[in-house]
């Protein structure tokens, strides 16, 4: 899914997409009724009580159906269970409204990541 969404659809260089953190992360994957993956996201290891969420990807035909929100809720639950006090993520600016609806607040200025505008967003509990 990350190849389809980030590399093929958004044009992110493959070398920028994959990193050594994948093996250390908690991953969530959403499946369709045939058991095929349609969405994914990851939760990085906790750092000083902060959870970092990233690499959220939902296949185009499945967007807008609440799948991303369900995956995000599961990652936030996991972060709370391991005693994190907040979650952070780098949201593409076009997805800011989605994350704001999930209780995240934008912090700071827009910045470029893989040549795409992003915002730091934070949710505390």
N, C-alpha and C positions, 0 to 999 in steps of 0.2 A: 504494500500500500504506500509506503513512504517513497518508493521508487516512482510509482504512478503519480502520486500527488506532488511531491516536492521536486523530483528530478525531471520527469516528463512534462507535467502540467505547468509547473512554476519555473522551470529552467534552472534550478539550483544545481551547481556542479556536483557530481557524484562524490568527489573528494571532500566536499563541505558537508555532506549529509551524514556520512558514517563516521563514528568515532569509537574510541575504546570504552566509553561510558555505557554503551548498550549492555554489556555483560554484567554491569553492576546495578542496573536500573530494575525497577519494578515496571512491568509492561502490562497494559490492558489491551485486549483485542476484542472487537465486536464482530460477531458472525451473523450472516444472513440465515434464513431457514434451511438452506442447503449445507450449512456449515462452512461457508466460504468467508474469509476475512473481508470486512468492509470498512473498518476503521481501527485506528491504533493511537496510543499515546504512551508516554513514559514518565516515570517519577524517579528522579535522580536520588542518590543517597543523601540523607539529611546532612546539612552543614549548619552547626550552631543553632539548631531549632528551626531552621528554614528549609522548606521543601521546594524544590525546583521542578516544575512541570514543563515538558517539552515534547516536540515531535508529534503533536496532535495532527492526525491526518484522517479525513473522512473522504471516501471515494465520492466523486461528483454526484452520481445518481442517488446517493444516500444522504446528502446534506439537507439541512432544514427539517429533519425528522426527529430531532432530540437525541440522536446517538452521541454526539459530542458532549452534550450536557451530562448524559449518564456516565460516560467514561470519566469526565472531569470529576463528578461527584464521587466516583469510586476511588480515584487517586487522592482526593481531598480526605476521604474517610481513612485511607491507608496512612496518610501523613499525620492525621490526628491520632490514630492508634499508636503510632511510633513516637508520639509526644512532640511533634513539631508545633510551633506556635503560629506559623504563617506559611503561605505558599507564594511563590513568585513565578512569573513566566514572562517570556518575551513574545508579545502578541503582535502579529502582523496588524498594521493599522486598520485594515479592512475588517478584521475580526474583533476590534475593540468592543463593539456593542455586544457581541456574544459573551465575552468575558465579563463585561460590566454587569450583564444580566445574571451572571453567576456569582456576583458579589466582589469582583476584583475592581480595584481602583488604579487608574493610570498614575504613574509617578515619573516626573522629569520630562525631558524633551524626546521627540521622535529621533530615532537613530537608525542607521543602516546595518543590517545583518544579511549576509549573502545578497547584497544589493537590493534588498526589499525593506521598506519602511516598517519599523517596529516601535513598540512602546513597552517599557517595563510596567508590569501590572502586579499588584500585591493584594492578597486577601489575608486578613488576620482573624483569628477566632479566640 
